[in-house]
């Protein structure tokens, strides 16, 4: 049976699947975004990459909203009892900001496309037509709004990279240094580190 205090309480299978699916999609989005900005691509290739970028971005928006709803209905595992209060607060804050970025970044991208003077259509994965935001398309100041949304989207990407790095670093710290069960909650079957007993110091 093992020590009940050391048992791993995992996220639901749906939460785990959404976590990794969204995570991989975000990494793909960031890679494509950097390529579109920094690489010299042929116009046709750039257009295709933009369409794929938009398709994956809308997919992340839908999945993130579903994941947030799932989290609200299915309570996630509690923090370990021995986790310091500052660390649990930092973890909760990071999760809130990651959710805000997962939902906010696609929305800003959608807004940017909606106010673009080029008025290019969005067809998800070349199959599903996706509308522009009607309340933005009616505005007569598109050339003014597009660079604003573009700037927010660009800086938001770097903020997202920072939070992902922090999130991954914290998870690896829990596994390799603290030897607790935090990472096993999202990776079923991951071998468990046993905590080494604290050395006693004789008075």
C-alpha positions as CSV (number, residue, x, y, z in Angstrom):
1,X,0.0,0.0,0.0
2,X,2.8,2.4,0.9
3,X,2.7,5.6,2.9
4,X,-0.6,7.4,2.3
5,X,1.2,10.7,2.7
6,X,3.5,9.8,-0.2
7,X,0.8,8.6,-2.6
8,X,0.5,10.7,-5.8
9,X,-2.9,12.4,-6.3
10,X,-3.0,13.0,-10.0
11,X,-5.0,15.3,-12.3
12,X,-7.8,13.8,-14.2
13,X,-6.9,12.2,-17.6
14,X,-8.8,15.0,-19.4
15,X,-6.8,17.6,-17.5
16,X,-3.5,15.8,-18.3
17,X,-4.3,15.5,-22.0
18,X,-5.3,19.1,-22.3
19,X,-2.2,20.3,-20.4
20,X,0.2,18.5,-22.8
21,X,-1.9,19.2,-26.0
22,X,-2.1,23.0,-25.2
23,X,1.6,23.0,-24.1
24,X,2.8,21.5,-27.4
25,X,0.6,23.8,-29.4
26,X,1.9,26.9,-27.6
27,X,5.5,25.8,-28.2
28,X,4.6,25.4,-31.9
29,X,3.0,28.8,-31.9
30,X,6.0,30.5,-30.4
31,X,8.4,28.8,-32.9
32,X,6.2,29.9,-35.8
33,X,5.9,33.4,-34.4
34,X,9.6,33.8,-34.1
35,X,10.1,32.3,-37.6
36,X,7.6,34.7,-39.1
37,X,9.3,37.7,-37.5
38,X,13.0,36.8,-37.9
39,X,13.3,34.6,-41.0
40,X,13.2,35.8,-44.6
41,X,10.4,33.7,-46.0
42,X,8.9,33.7,-49.5
43,X,5.5,35.5,-49.5
44,X,3.6,32.2,-50.2
45,X,5.4,30.4,-47.4
46,X,4.8,33.3,-45.0
47,X,1.1,33.4,-45.9
48,X,0.8,29.6,-45.2
49,X,2.6,30.0,-42.0
50,X,0.4,32.8,-40.9
51,X,-2.7,30.8,-41.7
52,X,-1.4,27.8,-39.7
53,X,-0.4,30.2,-36.8
54,X,-3.9,31.6,-36.7
55,X,-5.5,28.1,-36.9
56,X,-3.4,26.8,-34.0
57,X,-4.0,30.0,-32.0
58,X,-7.8,29.7,-32.3
59,X,-7.5,26.0,-31.3
60,X,-5.5,27.0,-28.2
61,X,-8.2,29.5,-27.3
62,X,-11.0,26.9,-27.5
63,X,-9.0,24.3,-25.6
64,X,-7.9,26.8,-22.9
65,X,-11.5,27.9,-22.3
66,X,-12.5,24.2,-22.1
67,X,-9.6,23.4,-19.8
68,X,-10.5,26.3,-17.5
69,X,-14.1,25.1,-17.3
70,X,-12.9,21.6,-16.6
71,X,-10.7,22.9,-13.8
72,X,-13.6,24.8,-12.2
73,X,-15.7,21.7,-12.2
74,X,-13.0,19.2,-11.3
75,X,-10.9,20.4,-8.4
76,X,-7.2,20.0,-9.0
77,X,-5.0,18.2,-6.4
78,X,-4.1,20.3,-3.4
79,X,-0.5,21.5,-2.8
80,X,1.7,19.2,-0.7
81,X,1.1,19.9,3.0
82,X,4.7,20.7,3.6
83,X,4.9,23.3,0.7
84,X,5.7,26.8,2.1
85,X,2.9,29.3,1.8
86,X,4.9,31.6,-0.4
87,X,5.6,28.8,-2.8
88,X,2.0,27.7,-3.0
89,X,1.0,31.3,-3.5
90,X,3.6,31.7,-6.3
91,X,2.4,28.5,-8.0
92,X,-1.3,29.6,-7.9
93,X,-0.3,33.1,-9.2
94,X,1.7,31.6,-12.1
95,X,-1.2,29.3,-13.0
96,X,-3.6,32.3,-13.1
97,X,-1.2,34.3,-15.3
98,X,-0.7,31.3,-17.6
99,X,-4.4,30.9,-18.1
100,X,-4.7,34.6,-18.8
101,X,-2.0,34.4,-21.4
102,X,-3.4,31.2,-23.0
103,X,-6.7,32.9,-23.5
104,X,-5.6,36.5,-23.9
105,X,-2.9,35.9,-26.5
106,X,-5.2,34.3,-29.1
107,X,-7.8,37.0,-28.4
108,X,-5.3,39.7,-29.1
109,X,-4.2,37.9,-32.2
110,X,-7.8,37.5,-33.4
111,X,-8.3,41.3,-32.7
112,X,-5.2,42.1,-34.7
113,X,-6.3,40.1,-37.7
114,X,-9.8,41.7,-37.4
115,X,-8.5,45.2,-37.7
116,X,-5.8,44.5,-40.3
117,X,-6.3,46.8,-43.4
118,X,-5.5,43.8,-45.6
119,X,-8.7,42.1,-44.4
120,X,-7.3,38.6,-45.1
121,X,-9.7,35.8,-44.3
122,X,-9.0,33.2,-41.7
123,X,-9.7,29.6,-42.6
124,X,-8.8,27.2,-39.8
125,X,-6.5,24.5,-41.2
126,X,-7.8,25.4,-44.7
127,X,-11.2,23.9,-43.9
128,X,-13.3,26.0,-41.5
129,X,-13.9,29.7,-42.2
130,X,-13.4,31.8,-39.1
131,X,-15.0,35.3,-38.8
132,X,-13.4,38.5,-37.8
133,X,-14.6,40.2,-34.6
134,X,-17.5,42.2,-36.0
135,X,-17.4,45.0,-33.4
136,X,-13.8,45.7,-34.4
137,X,-14.2,45.4,-38.2
138,X,-16.8,48.2,-38.0
139,X,-14.3,50.7,-36.6
140,X,-12.8,53.2,-39.0
141,X,-9.4,53.4,-37.3
142,X,-8.0,50.0,-38.3
143,X,-4.6,51.4,-39.3
144,X,-4.3,52.9,-35.8
145,X,-5.5,49.8,-33.9
146,X,-3.5,47.2,-35.8
147,X,0.0,48.3,-34.6
148,X,-1.4,48.5,-31.0
149,X,-2.6,44.9,-31.0
150,X,0.5,43.8,-32.9
151,X,2.7,45.3,-30.2
152,X,0.7,43.7,-27.4
153,X,0.8,40.3,-29.1
154,X,4.6,40.5,-29.7
155,X,5.4,41.5,-26.1
156,X,2.9,39.0,-24.8
157,X,4.8,36.2,-26.6
158,X,8.0,37.1,-24.7
159,X,6.1,37.3,-21.4
160,X,4.6,33.9,-22.2
161,X,8.1,32.5,-22.9
162,X,9.2,33.8,-19.5
163,X,6.3,32.2,-17.6
164,X,6.7,28.9,-19.4
165,X,10.4,28.8,-18.5
166,X,9.4,29.6,-14.9
167,X,6.7,26.9,-14.9
168,X,9.0,24.2,-16.4
169,X,11.9,25.2,-14.1
170,X,9.7,24.9,-11.0
171,X,8.4,21.5,-12.1
172,X,11.9,20.2,-12.6
173,X,13.0,21.6,-9.3
174,X,10.2,19.7,-7.5
175,X,11.2,16.5,-9.2
176,X,15.0,16.6,-9.2
177,X,15.7,18.6,-6.1
178,X,12.7,18.5,-3.7
179,X,11.9,14.9,-4.7
180,X,8.1,15.4,-4.2
181,X,5.2,14.2,-6.4
182,X,4.3,17.4,-8.1
183,X,5.5,16.4,-11.6
184,X,4.0,12.9,-11.3
185,X,0.6,14.5,-11.2
186,X,1.0,15.5,-14.9
187,X,3.2,12.6,-16.1
188,X,1.6,9.3,-15.2
189,X,4.2,6.5,-14.8
190,X,7.1,8.8,-14.1
191,X,9.5,7.1,-11.6
192,X,9.3,8.6,-8.1
193,X,12.3,9.9,-6.3
194,X,12.3,8.9,-2.6
195,X,13.2,11.7,-0.3
196,X,16.4,11.2,1.5
197,X,16.1,11.3,5.3
198,X,17.3,14.5,6.9
199,X,20.6,14.0,8.7
200,X,20.4,14.4,12.4
201,X,22.8,16.7,14.2
202,X,23.7,15.5,17.7
203,X,23.6,18.3,20.3
